[in-house]
Structures are given as C-alpha cells and as structure tokens.
Amino acid sequence: MKLHYSGEVNEHGPEFAQKLKRYLLTSKQDWQHQLIPNLDYIDPRALNDNGITITDVVYVGEGRYSLEYQYDWFVFSGCTDTDLTGTDSNKVVFTCSNTGELEFDLSALGL
C-alpha cells in the first residue's frame, strides 16, 4: 500500500513521526480498511464496520516507522442471541522517502 505525504520531509525521527501520525489520522478514511486482516481467525462471520483507531506512530530508524492501531470486530448471531465483539491491536511498518512517499509493508498481515 502506498500513500503520499504532501508536507515537507526535513528530517526523520520521533518529531516527524508525530507529523505523520496527524497526517494519517486525517486521511485514514481513504485507506484504513486495507490494514484490517482477514477476520476468519476469529470467526468466518466476523466483520469490522468502524475501521481502525490509530494509537501511535513510532520512528524505528533509517526512514522507517511503525503504525500502531486497533480495530473492533463483531460476529452477529441473530438466531442464537450469542453475538461476539472484541478489539484487536496490530502494527505495520512503513517507509517514508524524502519525497513523502509512504510505503506500507502489509506482509505481516497476510495481505
């Protein structure tokens, strides 16, 4: 998955990670569902309607960042009245080039 940060990329580090977090928070509507893995490990009927909640963006070094997030899921079982709900956490590493291109490594999500 690729996104483009339109601000200036002056220097990588923890301070810039917070700028990236603000950018990702404002643009997540366009891409957030791509970060939710197949929920079959919970139940084949498990769904996510709310997208993700970004908890942090952490600088890990050499232009690489970790996006930490969580997402809600639910399983509707109307006939048995045994609905299930929960929240899972995940993180994905991405790189930020000097031109502002963000490239996410989704391989850890099985995508």
Secondary structure as UniProt FT lines:
FT   STRAND          2..4
FT   HELIX           14..27
FT   HELIX           28..30
FT   HELIX           32..35
FT   HELIX           39..41
FT   TURN            44..45
FT   STRAND          52..61
FT   TURN            62..63
FT   STRAND          64..75
FT   TURN            78..81
FT   STRAND          84..96
FT   TURN            98..99
FT   STRAND          101..104
FT   HELIX           107..109
//
